[in-house]
Amino acid sequence: MGDWYVKNLWMLCREIGGEPTHARFLMDAAGVGKLEVYRNPKVSVPEYNSMDPLLMHLAFVSNDPSVDPGPLVAAGARVVEDLTNTPAGTSWSCCGIRGDACAAG
């Protein structure tokens, strides 16, 4: 999963573990906003594809939310909610990452 975020969301990665956890610390381009992702072999991986993405999500700033989902979808994400314009004048779109898109690492 961490590798998918690095490749498709331009995050920086500091790998801190190999088998069996594949732990990664992910950071934004400025090296802040740290997020740890890993797999703990003590528990089974949830069926993320069958879960509503609103149960857990990460939000990223987009300069063009009408265009930015395209490359993510091409890399295995799926559009969960189409572009929404708020009364305050902001726009957003919700993409979910399928489990098979980022299963390795």
PyRosetta script that sets phi, psi and omega in degrees:
from pyrosetta import init, pose_from_sequence

init()
pose = pose_from_sequence("MGDWYVKNLWMLCREIGGEPTHARFLMDAAGVGKLEVYRNPKVSVPEYNSMDPLLMHLAFVSNDPSVDPGPLVAAGARVVEDLTNTPAGTSWSCCGIRGDACAAG")
pose.set_psi(1, -44.5)
pose.set_omega(1, -179.5)
pose.set_phi(2, -58.2)
pose.set_psi(2, -40.0)
pose.set_omega(2, 179.8)
pose.set_phi(3, -63.0)
pose.set_psi(3, -36.6)
pose.set_omega(3, 179.3)
pose.set_phi(4, -63.3)
pose.set_psi(4, -43.2)
pose.set_omega(4, 179.2)
pose.set_phi(5, -64.0)
pose.set_psi(5, -39.0)
pose.set_omega(5, 178.7)
pose.set_phi(6, -65.2)
pose.set_psi(6, -46.2)
pose.set_omega(6, -176.0)
pose.set_phi(7, -70.9)
pose.set_psi(7, -40.1)
pose.set_omega(7, -170.0)
pose.set_phi(8, -106.0)
pose.set_psi(8, -15.8)
pose.set_omega(8, 178.4)
pose.set_phi(9, -121.9)
pose.set_psi(9, 15.0)
pose.set_omega(9, 172.2)
pose.set_phi(10, 55.1)
pose.set_psi(10, 36.4)
pose.set_omega(10, 178.0)
pose.set_phi(11, -88.4)
pose.set_psi(11, 158.7)
pose.set_omega(11, 174.7)
pose.set_phi(12, -94.0)
pose.set_psi(12, 149.5)
pose.set_omega(12, -176.9)
pose.set_phi(13, -129.2)
pose.set_psi(13, 137.8)
pose.set_omega(13, 170.8)
pose.set_phi(14, -119.1)
pose.set_psi(14, 102.3)
pose.set_omega(14, -178.2)
pose.set_phi(15, -72.0)
pose.set_psi(15, 129.8)
pose.set_omega(15, -179.0)
pose.set_phi(16, -122.4)
pose.set_psi(16, 0.1)
pose.set_omega(16, 179.1)
pose.set_phi(17, -165.6)
pose.set_psi(17, 144.8)
pose.set_omega(17, 175.3)
pose.set_phi(18, -97.9)
pose.set_psi(18, -138.0)
pose.set_omega(18, 178.3)
pose.set_phi(19, -57.8)
pose.set_psi(19, 144.1)
pose.set_omega(19, -3.1)
pose.set_phi(20, -95.6)
pose.set_psi(20, -1.9)
pose.set_omega(20, -172.0)
pose.set_phi(21, -92.4)
pose.set_psi(21, -27.8)
pose.set_omega(21, -175.2)
pose.set_phi(22, 53.3)
pose.set_psi(22, 38.4)
pose.set_omega(22, -176.0)
pose.set_phi(23, -64.4)
pose.set_psi(23, 141.0)
pose.set_omega(23, 178.2)
pose.set_phi(24, -139.7)
pose.set_psi(24, 141.7)
pose.set_omega(24, 165.7)
pose.set_phi(25, -102.0)
pose.set_psi(25, 123.4)
pose.set_omega(25, 179.9)
pose.set_phi(26, -106.0)
pose.set_psi(26, 141.6)
pose.set_omega(26, -179.3)
pose.set_phi(27, -136.5)
pose.set_psi(27, 156.3)
pose.set_omega(27, 174.6)
pose.set_phi(28, -74.4)
pose.set_psi(28, 178.7)
pose.set_omega(28, -175.1)
pose.set_phi(29, -60.3)
pose.set_psi(29, -25.1)
pose.set_omega(29, 178.8)
pose.set_phi(30, -84.9)
pose.set_psi(30, -2.6)
pose.set_omega(30, 179.7)
pose.set_phi(31, 81.9)
pose.set_psi(31, 18.4)
pose.set_omega(31, 177.7)
pose.set_phi(32, -121.3)
pose.set_psi(32, -177.7)
pose.set_omega(32, 179.4)
pose.set_phi(33, 71.1)
pose.set_psi(33, 47.7)
pose.set_omega(33, -173.8)
pose.set_phi(34, -68.2)
pose.set_psi(34, 139.3)
pose.set_omega(34, 179.7)
pose.set_phi(35, -139.9)
pose.set_psi(35, 130.4)
pose.set_omega(35, 178.0)
pose.set_phi(36, -101.8)
pose.set_psi(36, 132.4)
pose.set_omega(36, 172.5)
pose.set_phi(37, -126.3)
pose.set_psi(37, 140.3)
pose.set_omega(37, 179.2)
pose.set_phi(38, -164.3)
pose.set_psi(38, 169.6)
pose.set_omega(38, 174.8)
pose.set_phi(39, -117.4)
pose.set_psi(39, 122.5)
pose.set_omega(39, 177.7)
pose.set_phi(40, -94.2)
pose.set_psi(40, 115.2)
pose.set_omega(40, -176.9)
pose.set_phi(41, -67.6)
pose.set_psi(41, -5.9)
pose.set_omega(41, 178.4)
pose.set_phi(42, -74.1)
pose.set_psi(42, -17.9)
pose.set_omega(42, 179.8)
pose.set_phi(43, -130.8)
pose.set_psi(43, 154.7)
pose.set_omega(43, 179.0)
pose.set_phi(44, -79.0)
pose.set_psi(44, 152.8)
pose.set_omega(44, 178.8)
pose.set_phi(45, -74.0)
pose.set_psi(45, 129.2)
pose.set_omega(45, 178.9)
pose.set_phi(46, -61.8)
pose.set_psi(46, 160.1)
pose.set_omega(46, 175.7)
pose.set_phi(47, -83.1)
pose.set_psi(47, 76.5)
pose.set_omega(47, -175.1)
pose.set_phi(48, -57.9)
pose.set_psi(48, -35.0)
pose.set_omega(48, -178.9)
pose.set_phi(49, -61.6)
pose.set_psi(49, -26.1)
pose.set_omega(49, -178.4)
pose.set_phi(50, -95.6)
pose.set_psi(50, -3.3)
pose.set_omega(50, -177.9)
pose.set_phi(51, -92.5)
pose.set_psi(51, 147.9)
pose.set_omega(51, 174.1)
pose.set_phi(52, -69.3)
pose.set_psi(52, 125.4)
pose.set_omega(52, -178.6)
pose.set_phi(53, -59.5)
pose.set_psi(53, -17.1)
pose.set_omega(53, 179.4)
pose.set_phi(54, -74.0)
pose.set_psi(54, -10.3)
pose.set_omega(54, 176.9)
pose.set_phi(55, -65.9)
pose.set_psi(55, -34.6)
pose.set_omega(55, 176.1)
pose.set_phi(56, -155.8)
pose.set_psi(56, 131.6)
pose.set_omega(56, 178.0)
pose.set_phi(57, -150.2)
pose.set_psi(57, 160.5)
pose.set_omega(57, 172.4)
pose.set_phi(58, -116.5)
pose.set_psi(58, 141.5)
pose.set_omega(58, 179.1)
pose.set_phi(59, -111.9)
pose.set_psi(59, 140.1)
pose.set_omega(59, 178.9)
pose.set_phi(60, -127.2)
pose.set_psi(60, 144.5)
pose.set_omega(60, 177.0)
pose.set_phi(61, -72.2)
pose.set_psi(61, 138.9)
pose.set_omega(61, 178.6)
pose.set_phi(62, -131.4)
pose.set_psi(62, 133.2)
pose.set_omega(62, 175.6)
pose.set_phi(63, -76.9)
pose.set_psi(63, -21.4)
pose.set_omega(63, -179.6)
pose.set_phi(64, -147.4)
pose.set_psi(64, 82.7)
pose.set_omega(64, -177.1)
pose.set_phi(65, -67.0)
pose.set_psi(65, -8.2)
pose.set_omega(65, 175.3)
pose.set_phi(66, -83.0)
pose.set_psi(66, -19.6)
pose.set_omega(66, -177.2)
pose.set_phi(67, -110.3)
pose.set_psi(67, -39.7)
pose.set_omega(67, -171.4)
pose.set_phi(68, -58.0)
pose.set_psi(68, -31.2)
pose.set_omega(68, 177.4)
pose.set_phi(69, -63.6)
pose.set_psi(69, -24.6)
pose.set_omega(69, -177.2)
pose.set_phi(70, -52.5)
pose.set_psi(70, -56.0)
pose.set_omega(70, 179.1)
pose.set_phi(71, -64.2)
pose.set_psi(71, -31.8)
pose.set_omega(71, 178.0)
pose.set_phi(72, -66.9)
pose.set_psi(72, -41.5)
pose.set_omega(72, 176.9)
pose.set_phi(73, -63.8)
pose.set_psi(73, -41.0)
pose.set_omega(73, 178.1)
pose.set_phi(74, -62.5)
pose.set_psi(74, -26.7)
pose.set_omega(74, -179.8)
pose.set_phi(75, -91.9)
pose.set_psi(75, 3.6)
pose.set_omega(75, 175.2)
pose.set_phi(76, 117.5)
pose.set_psi(76, -5.3)
pose.set_omega(76, 176.6)
pose.set_phi(77, -77.4)
pose.set_psi(77, 168.2)
pose.set_omega(77, 175.4)
pose.set_phi(78, -132.4)
pose.set_psi(78, 145.4)
pose.set_omega(78, 177.3)
pose.set_phi(79, -74.1)
pose.set_psi(79, 123.1)
pose.set_omega(79, 179.5)
pose.set_phi(80, -95.7)
pose.set_psi(80, -36.7)
pose.set_omega(80, 178.7)
pose.set_phi(81, -143.2)
pose.set_psi(81, 129.5)
pose.set_omega(81, -178.3)
pose.set_phi(82, -66.6)
pose.set_psi(82, 171.0)
pose.set_omega(82, -178.7)
pose.set_phi(83, -51.1)
pose.set_psi(83, 130.5)
pose.set_omega(83, 179.6)
pose.set_phi(84, -123.1)
pose.set_psi(84, 131.6)
pose.set_omega(84, 175.4)
pose.set_phi(85, -105.9)
pose.set_psi(85, 126.9)
pose.set_omega(85, -178.5)
pose.set_phi(86, -90.9)
pose.set_psi(86, 160.4)
pose.set_omega(86, 176.7)
pose.set_phi(87, -59.1)
pose.set_psi(87, -25.6)
pose.set_omega(87, -179.8)
pose.set_phi(88, -78.7)
pose.set_psi(88, -4.5)
pose.set_omega(88, 177.3)
pose.set_phi(89, 94.9)
pose.set_psi(89, 5.0)
pose.set_omega(89, 176.2)
pose.set_phi(90, -94.0)
pose.set_psi(90, 158.1)
pose.set_omega(90, 179.4)
pose.set_phi(91, -126.3)
pose.set_psi(91, 150.5)
pose.set_omega(91, 175.8)
pose.set_phi(92, -153.6)
pose.set_psi(92, 159.1)
pose.set_omega(92, 176.7)
pose.set_phi(93, -139.6)
pose.set_psi(93, 146.9)
pose.set_omega(93, -176.9)
pose.set_phi(94, -112.9)
pose.set_psi(94, 120.8)
pose.set_omega(94, 175.8)
pose.set_phi(95, -115.1)
pose.set_psi(95, 140.3)
pose.set_omega(95, 174.1)
pose.set_phi(96, -110.0)
pose.set_psi(96, 145.9)
pose.set_omega(96, 178.4)
pose.set_phi(97, -98.6)
pose.set_psi(97, 120.9)
pose.set_omega(97, 178.3)
pose.set_phi(98, -68.0)
pose.set_psi(98, 145.9)
pose.set_omega(98, -179.6)
pose.set_phi(99, -56.7)
pose.set_psi(99, -37.0)
pose.set_omega(99, -178.3)
pose.set_phi(100, -73.2)
pose.set_psi(100, -17.0)
pose.set_omega(100, -179.9)
pose.set_phi(101, -73.9)
pose.set_psi(101, -25.6)
pose.set_omega(101, -175.5)
pose.set_phi(102, -137.3)
pose.set_psi(102, 35.0)
pose.set_omega(102, -174.5)
pose.set_phi(103, -70.0)
pose.set_psi(103, -35.4)
pose.set_omega(103, -176.5)
pose.set_phi(104, -94.3)
pose.set_psi(104, 112.3)
pose.set_omega(104, 177.3)
pose.set_phi(105, 80.0)
pose.dump_pdb("model.pdb")
